[in-house]
Amino acid sequence: METVVSEADPQQSFRGLAAATGTPLEPAYPVSTLADVDAACAAAEAAFDAYRATDADARAGFLDAIADEILALGDALLDRASQESGLPLARLTGERGRTVGQLKLFAQVVRDGCWRGVRIDPAQPDRQPLPRPDLRLRMIPVGPVAVFGASNFPLAFSTAGGDTASALAAGCPVVVKGHPAHPGTDAMVADAIRAAAKRTGMPDGVFGHVRGPANELGAALVADPRIAAVGFTGSRAGGLALVRIAQGRDVPIPVYAEMSSINPVVLMPHALETRGAALGTAFVGSLTMGAGQFCTNPGLLLAVEGPGLDAFVAAAKDALAAHDPQPMLTGGIRQAFAHGTAALAANPNVEEVAAGRTGDGVARETARFFSTTAYAFLADAAMGHEVFGASSLLVRCADMDALAKVLATVEGQLTATLHLDAEDRAAAQPLIPILERKAGRILANGWPTGVEVAHAMVHGGPFPATSDGRTTSVGTLAIDRYLRPVCYQDLPAELLPAELHDGAEGPKLVDGKAA
Amino acid sequence: METVVSEADPQQSFRGLAAATGTPLEPAYPVSTLADVDAACAAAEAAFDAYRATDADARAGFLDAIADEILALGDALLDRASQESGLPLARLTGERGRTVGQLKLFAQVVRDGCWRGVRIDPAQPDRQPLPRPDLRLRMIPVGPVAVFGASNFPLAFSTAGGDTASALAAGCPVVVKGHPAHPGTDAMVADAIRAAAKRTGMPDGVFGHVRGPANELGAALVADPRIAAVGFTGSRAGGLALVRIAQGRDVPIPVYAEMSSINPVVLMPHALETRGAALGTAFVGSLTMGAGQFCTNPGLLLAVEGPGLDAFVAAAKDALAAHDPQPMLTGGIRQAFAHGTAALAANPNVEEVAAGRTGDGVARETARFFSTTAYAFLADAAMGHEVFGASSLLVRCADMDALAKVLATVEGQLTATLHLDAEDRAAAQPLIPILERKAGRILANGWPTGVEVAHAMVHGGPFPATSDGRTTSVGTLAIDRYLRPVCYQDLPAELLPAELHDGAEGPKLVDGKAA
């Protein structure tokens, strides 16, 4: 999605740009070379066996230490992140809390041990016609993981974000490709991780780091034979490019790319009738949060025509009219947003309902709200493509059947939302099976922006929301992405890993039953 | 791997061939058309929501009924399978027990409910700075699954084999592409599944079936947009072809292809010294079982030079000399075996150690046993490629360091085996981390052929043993292949699935703790 995010100079260094003004920021950071990628991968591979052999307390202590080191960076980190991203300090303070919280949550996950997936089927030497061997299963980490920083979460989805936390928790060394739009933030957090690794005695190479504005760097990282899996949050084009590289390797590897979602929101008739205006105002709050630069931004609304919908639209229009433009993360994102919204505005079957105030800075957005008909939407797949930023399209439907038909045609999504009253539940029931097949998370009477880091969270979903809908990139289930099962048959105890010994503590299934 | 497995006539029907003689068998079976593929996929899609909504008892009852219907086919099924595959009745009787047993095991898995992966994080309305929503997660089935029958397990990995059982257990309708080498066996089992579906009131389309000798049929099945995942056991070329089709779709889907493995067996020095001859005899038993036509056939032996190894080789030679040739599954497999063993025999760095008696039938194998040096093996990647059938290569190593080096260079494997005495354990310890990264199952003092269907089994492994090393195709963990997580946020109870209701029975994590 991004083309110009930083300024490279002939000495092979680059600077971040202030998101609000486009002004280069000091200092310049050296651009990593392909030799740097090679060295980071070699170090990660060399560290793998030692790191995966760390016990739960040591590994959890490392994660906790990263959290502490990030907090110790204090306001300087938030200031730098705000300059580079244009995001306000209040938002970044919250995002830091989330980043630190998820590191500590994964530390707890490591200690709890469910992730080991221990299963034991004891030997049955007297079974007929053949004895049963002793079988013991555990999950092991897959190997060094490449993580790509995301532009829209300079802390929570970047250098020490969710992908890094879950991969380190699983026992995988991580090589981060820092996002070039926030090199200063990236450098500070990378230093924090290195300090934590040193302080807790982790093996050299448990954390590697490369940076630079060129795509070749990330391509080389994914192509490196020592990398065993990839975590990525970003554009569809970027994610698919990494998937292609990963699939073309001699040994293909999984890519967990969180890519593209328009997050349909269904406004049910009774809810619109009783609280259409309030929903319209709340919608604009979600639409414009963070200049709309969330994967879970509500980019598609579905509703049945009627006075309730009119009230919704009127309130949304008022709220948008009062919305001041915000800086966008990068010039590339702003350009893509301008291009996507211009295409919608130029579509003869799309009406522009409302817009925010016009931006004056180089990288400020103007929030946009469009509408179309179900008929037009069904005939034009381009209307269902993500426009990253504060843009949303309302699909006006003649009735619930038409609405269900539109829902059934949208691509895979991270989220799907229902606004409904008790009186709407019967009509909403038949939508649930459709939504389950479309989205990783279904929510009621809320807005999809704001993703809780928890055990039951799913931030994932069918393609193209992600490249692998079998998992999540937020929440504790994310650790499973970086694990694979190994069965040990009749191994002498001396050669068995500790968690598979007779009497070892921790959750397990014995003969398929929790024990 | 196969080219000629059946005889198609101008009326678009085909016959199986007797494996032992190559003679066509009656009756002729109609070749499925692309319209048949389309119809089966449409029916599977139409059945999906109804089938996934079945409760545990109903779905488990269906699986149990399939097992009962297969048993009700009696000796006629075994006779036909033996004619078509050349496998002896005793083996097929065991394989039928395994097939029925795994259907019943998955029925129990469905009833136990662990597969639902229920996680509940209750709302925290008073949390500061923001309330926490109510989050509830369950696994849902991915959608209709395409399953490819395998030639080497006409029952346990074919029409009602492990892939079918695990997909049906997950709640996915299945469309089977029957293996053209055993159309009669396939037809009988398909009828059994249909009878079970009817008897237990499953929706039409829960089981679909297509057959025919052309690869286009399977390609069309994998390309069909209604298919959500693929289970396959077969050759590397066949598996990779399906992976490419699946990756090239508008919506890519996962392919679980179990493809290629040479299953290294390490003979540790003390074990060779004390029982080299006995190991040599036992090795030949595993090598020649089922004419070597197992994915877990011991195709690579590693040992340190010495008198123990000499005793092993001498005993293996004697045992092989007494080995009568067995029919192979198909002419294509026999040709590939002849080609692979001829290439080894012609390699100037490979010595033929021993061979079984020469075959006289059109499709009979001659078991082959070769040896080479660690140096030669490391210099020639082709020596590490699978030769499907009773062929094995011994790599003679100067010392344990050379042996470890060879192990570290082999491709991903389904299994890795250690034969060791207590005195060998210290020397074996450093091999364990290498084996964990290479294989899905590590076994001691046994032979890799014979895969227990159990909770702790892993029949999987890093590429190219499978196309997706994160899972298994045998054992109860196989159900996870066909599931994906969905999170429900603040949904009213009326819209929540039953297993996520307050007070619902079944295993779950509440706030990350087993409850």
Interface residues (C-beta under 8 A of the other chain):
Chain A: D49 A53 G94 Q108 V109 D112 C114 R119 I120 D121 P129 L130 R132 P133 L135 R136 L137 I140 V142 G143 Q247 V251 P252 P254 E411 G412 L418 L420 A422 R425 A428 Q429 I432 P433 E436 R437 A439 G440 R441 I442 L443 A444 N445 G446 G450 E452 A454 H455 A456 M457 V458 G460 P462 F463 P464 S467 D468 G469 R470 T471 T472 T476 L477 L483 R484 P485 V486 C487 Y488 Q489 D490 L491 P492 E494 L495 P507 L509 D511 G512 K513 A514
Chain B: D49 A53 G94 Q108 V109 D112 C114 R119 I120 D121 P129 L130 R132 P133 L135 R136 L137 I140 V142 G143 Q247 V251 P252 P254 E411 G412 L418 L420 A422 R425 A428 Q429 I432 P433 E436 R437 A439 G440 R441 I442 L443 A444 N445 G446 G450 E452 A454 H455 A456 M457 V458 G460 P462 F463 P464 S467 D468 G469 R470 T471 T472 T476 L477 L483 R484 P485 V486 C487 Y488 Q489 D490 L491 P492 E494 L495 P507 L509 D511 G512 K513 A514
